[in-house]
Amino acid sequence: MDIYENKIGLRYNVEEDILKYYAIPQFIHVGRIETKEHWDCWEHEHESYEWIYIEKGTMKYWCNDVCMQASEGDFYYIQPGQTHKEDSLTSGVDFYYIKFGYFDLRGRPFFLMPFPGDPENQIVRRIDNDFREMIKSVYREGIGKQPGAKQIIEAKLLEMIWIIRRKLNTCEETKEQPDRRTELTRTAIKYIKTNYSKKILLEDICEHCEISTGYLSHVFKKITDFSPLQYRDRIRMEEAKKLIREGDLKLNEISEKVGMFDEFYFSKRFKKLVGVSPKDYKNNA
């Protein structure tokens, strides 16, 4: 690790400064949803960033279970590892979205907000016209598919990222990237989401993470506000709600699908976490 001092006496750490300020965006996809009908998207998660700019209409969205609302001219983003879903509040909606990865020079994910993020501070109301035009420029470049489009888009994204960091005052907050605790929590979350349909216990999660039950419980709750098993049950209930809405399975089949093999216990947990019984939820779906 090299440390240099310039002519006016400012010392800087070459390796750390490069890693901190020279994260590179990797363009994935850009699109536009324009409809005169009601529009919604069920809860999902991806490993990339997603930026959303509302051109027309009003959207209610949930990010990590925090409910927010965005209207014409608003911009918000979703970080890797965050769950989100959208539901239009107006009969029509028009919005742009951009998906991209953002990595430091070691290939590690770079977070605009320290993991797991802060949904209430991941939105800019009435974004300025220059930024709107940059989003539309990325869209035009993306659908045009001309030679060099990916490189041009990534150059634009890098500029846009720094504009957003300035607006949200996250330039300094991201000095400290995810440490051992956040990486441990992400590993546990990924394991839970992959195995919630099985009979998994806290000991199974800890064995996978190669950590003690006490330490994982402490770290997990500090970062997510839930214990690992509370988080597991929330994932199970979200999937159960989806299966109930689809209406193809009986209650005992749904409970087994989400890893709960006692129908009575499943119904009891569902009512506690969702607020209504599975039957009432189905009737109102």
ZAMARGU-4260 file (C-alpha; in steps of 0.2 Angstrom, whole numbers, plus 5000, padded with zeros to 4 digits):
<rodrens>
0) 5000/5000/5000 | 5008/5017/4994 | 5006/5033/5003 | 5011/5049/4993 | 5012/5067/4999
5) 5009/5081/4985 | 5018/5098/4984 | 5006/5106/4996 | 5007/5093/5009 | 4991/5083/5007
10) 4994/5065/5010 | 4984/5052/5001 | 4983/5033/5001 | 4983/5028/4983 | 4975/5011/4985
15) 4961/5016/4996 | 4957/5032/4987 | 4956/5023/4970 | 4945/5010/4978 | 4934/5023/4986
20) 4932/5035/4971 | 4935/5024/4955 | 4920/5012/4956 | 4915/5007/4939 | 4897/5005/4933
25) 4893/4991/4921 | 4877/4994/4911 | 4864/4980/4910 | 4848/4986/4903 | 4837/5002/4901
30) 4819/5002/4897 | 4803/5012/4898 | 4785/5007/4904 | 4771/5018/4897 | 4754/5012/4900
35) 4736/5019/4902 | 4731/5005/4913 | 4735/5001/4931 | 4753/4994/4933 | 4761/4984/4947
40) 4776/4973/4950 | 4777/4960/4963 | 4791/4960/4976 | 4808/4954/4969 | 4826/4957/4972
45) 4841/4958/4960 | 4860/4960/4962 | 4861/4976/4952 | 4856/4994/4955 | 4839/4999/4948
50) 4836/5018/4944 | 4818/5024/4942 | 4812/5041/4935 | 4793/5045/4935 | 4789/5054/4919
55) 4770/5054/4922 | 4758/5047/4935 | 4761/5042/4953 | 4768/5026/4960 | 4768/5018/4977
60) 4783/5007/4980 | 4790/4997/4994 | 4809/4995/4997 | 4814/4983/5011 | 4796/4984/5017
65) 4797/5003/5019 | 4782/5011/5009 | 4786/5026/4999 | 4777/5036/4985 | 4785/5044/4969
70) 4776/5056/4957 | 4780/5065/4941 | 4797/5071/4941 | 4803/5061/4955 | 4819/5049/4954
75) 4822/5035/4966 | 4834/5020/4966 | 4835/5002/4973 | 4852/4995/4979 | 4858/4977/4976
80) 4851/4965/4989 | 4836/4976/4993 | 4818/4969/4990 | 4806/4980/4981 | 4789/4981/4973
85) 4778/4994/4964 | 4760/4998/4962 | 4753/5013/4952 | 4741/5024/4961 | 4735/5032/4945
90) 4726/5024/4930 | 4741/5027/4919 | 4760/5028/4922 | 4775/5032/4912 | 4793/5029/4919
95) 4810/5025/4914 | 4822/5012/4922 | 4840/5008/4921 | 4849/4993/4928 | 4867/4992/4931
100) 4881/4985/4942 | 4893/4996/4952 | 4909/4988/4957 | 4926/4994/4964 | 4942/4989/4955
105) 4943/4973/4965 | 4926/4968/4958 | 4917/4971/4975 | 4899/4979/4975 | 4900/4997/4979
110) 4885/5004/4989 | 4879/5022/4987 | 4871/5019/5005 | 4879/5008/5017 | 4871/4991/5017
115) 4856/4987/5019 | 4852/5005/5013 | 4840/5019/5018 | 4825/5019/5007 | 4819/5036/5014
120) 4835/5044/5008 | 4836/5035/4991 | 4824/5047/4982 | 4826/5064/4975 | 4810/5074/4973
125) 4808/5084/4957 | 4824/5080/4949 | 4831/5094/4939 | 4829/5095/4920 | 4847/5091/4916
130) 4847/5075/4925 | 4830/5070/4917 | 4838/5073/4900 | 4853/5062/4904 | 4841/5048/4909
135) 4832/5050/4892 | 4849/5051/4883 | 4854/5034/4891 | 4837/5027/4885 | 4839/5033/4867
140) 4857/5026/4867 | 4851/5010/4874 | 4837/5007/4862 | 4848/5013/4847 | 4861/4999/4850
145) 4874/5009/4840 | 4892/5004/4841 | 4900/5010/4857 | 4883/5012/4865 | 4888/5002/4881
150) 4903/5012/4883 | 4894/5029/4881 | 4880/5024/4893 | 4893/5018/4906 | 4902/5035/4905
155) 4885/5044/4907 | 4881/5033/4922 | 4897/5037/4930 | 4893/5056/4929 | 4875/5053/4935
160) 4881/5043/4950 | 4891/5057/4956 | 4877/5069/4953 | 4866/5058/4964 | 4879/5056/4977
165) 4881/5075/4979 | 4862/5077/4980 | 4860/5064/4993 | 4875/5069/5002 | 4882/5051/5001
170) 4900/5055/4995 | 4907/5053/5013 | 4895/5040/5019 | 4902/5027/5007 | 4920/5028/5013
175) 4917/5013/5024 | 4911/4999/5012 | 4902/4983/5018 | 4912/4975/5032 | 4912/4957/5039
180) 4895/4960/5048 | 4886/4966/5032 | 4894/4952/5022 | 4889/4939/5035 | 4871/4946/5035
185) 4870/4945/5016 | 4876/4927/5016 | 4863/4923/5029 | 4849/4932/5019 | 4854/4923/5003
190) 4853/4906/5012 | 4836/4910/5019 | 4829/4915/5003 | 4836/4899/4994 | 4830/4887/5008
195) 4814/4895/5016 | 4804/4881/5008 | 4814/4868/5019 | 4813/4865/5037 | 4828/4877/5041
200) 4832/4881/5059 | 4844/4895/5066 | 4858/4881/5068 | 4857/4877/5049 | 4859/4896/5045
205) 4874/4897/5057 | 4882/4881/5050 | 4881/4888/5032 | 4888/4905/5038 | 4901/4896/5049
210) 4897/4907/5064 | 4889/4905/5081 | 4871/4907/5084 | 4873/4921/5097 | 4884/4931/5086
215) 4874/4929/5070 | 4858/4933/5079 | 4866/4949/5086 | 4873/4955/5070 | 4858/4950/5059
220) 4846/4960/5071 | 4857/4975/5072 | 4857/4977/5053 | 4840/4971/5048 | 4829/4974/5064
225) 4824/4956/5063 | 4831/4940/5070 | 4836/4927/5057 | 4820/4916/5060 | 4809/4932/5060
230) 4816/4936/5043 | 4814/4918/5037 | 4795/4919/5042 | 4793/4935/5033 | 4800/4928/5017
235) 4788/4913/5020 | 4773/4924/5022 | 4777/4934/5006 | 4778/4918/4996 | 4762/4911/5004
240) 4753/4927/5000 | 4758/4925/4982 | 4752/4907/4981 | 4736/4912/4989 | 4733/4925/4976
245) 4736/4913/4962 | 4723/4902/4970 | 4729/4885/4963 | 4734/4876/4979 | 4725/4871/4995
250) 4730/4878/5012 | 4740/4863/5017 | 4749/4863/5001 | 4754/4881/5002 | 4760/4878/5020
255) 4771/4864/5014 | 4777/4874/4999 | 4784/4888/5011 | 4792/4875/5023 | 4779/4875/5036
260) 4772/4857/5038 | 4759/4860/5051 | 4744/4869/5043 | 4737/4875/5060 | 4754/4883/5065
265) 4755/4891/5047 | 4738/4899/5049 | 4742/4906/5066 | 4759/4913/5060 | 4751/4920/5044
270) 4738/4929/5054 | 4751/4936/5066 | 4762/4943/5053 | 4750/4948/5039 | 4736/4953/5050
275) 4722/4942/5043 | 4719/4924/5041 | 4724/4915/5025 | 4705/4913/5021 | 4701/4931/5024
280) 4717/4936/5014 | 4711/4925/4999 | 4693/4932/5000 | 4700/4950/4999 | 4714/4946/4986
</rodrens>
